[in-house]
Amino acid sequence: MFSSSTVLAEPVYKPDLVRRMLLAIFGGLWKEGERLREVELADQFGVSRTPVREALQEIASIGLIELKPNCGAVVASFGPREIEEIYEVRALLESEATRLACPRVSSDDVKRLLEESKALLAVSRHGKDWTRRAWTVDHQLHEMLAMACGNRRLAREVADYTGFVQIIRETLGNRNRVQDHAIAEHIAILEALHAGKADRAADAMRRHILSAGKTAAEALRPNFTKAGDVPRQRRFGGTSTAARR
């Protein structure tokens, strides 16, 4: 379950600030229509206002925050359908990257990831170490295909969406054993790559990402309510922010 302390209590460094803010949005800590004040955010994250402002601008560029004149940053309307749209775009990008990468990718790398994926799926107890291993293999698969696709611009776009989606994964964890399903889908992709079937591998990647999008959208649905629907005391770990305004 998402905890405000996960986002607000740890030391924060500039490269991590965008990730922490995205976790706050996807985890339901910040709601649609809520105003995000730089001074308060700087205090909560333990940084100056400059990196907070830069982080808000970056998040605004992907549509999760609106920067309004004379009002500042406001959490944008965002919900399950927008989550699915992110995955739909990612599916287009990564299925093409997979198709292009098929004849280029290292057969040794494909074989290694295939063996590791099958080993993960055979484990009955899924603790933190298993989850870390699963995420590592997941990252290596998607990165391998992006790097091998032969199109640097496409690889950069894939990397941008991969980083964004990783925040959603952190929020979900292995809820409803979503990682188990992902690994089974990875095996289908890797087996097609191993057989040199580019179109089959691309289709398996497309179906994998679209399935992940529907799962993520449904799992995060309870987090997407408007600011007035949840008491501020609960959203900020029992400390009201209203008194500081």
Beta strands, then each sheet from edge to edge (+ up, - down):
strand 1: 35-36
strand 2: 65-68
strand 3: 72-75
sheet 1: 1+ 3- 2+
end
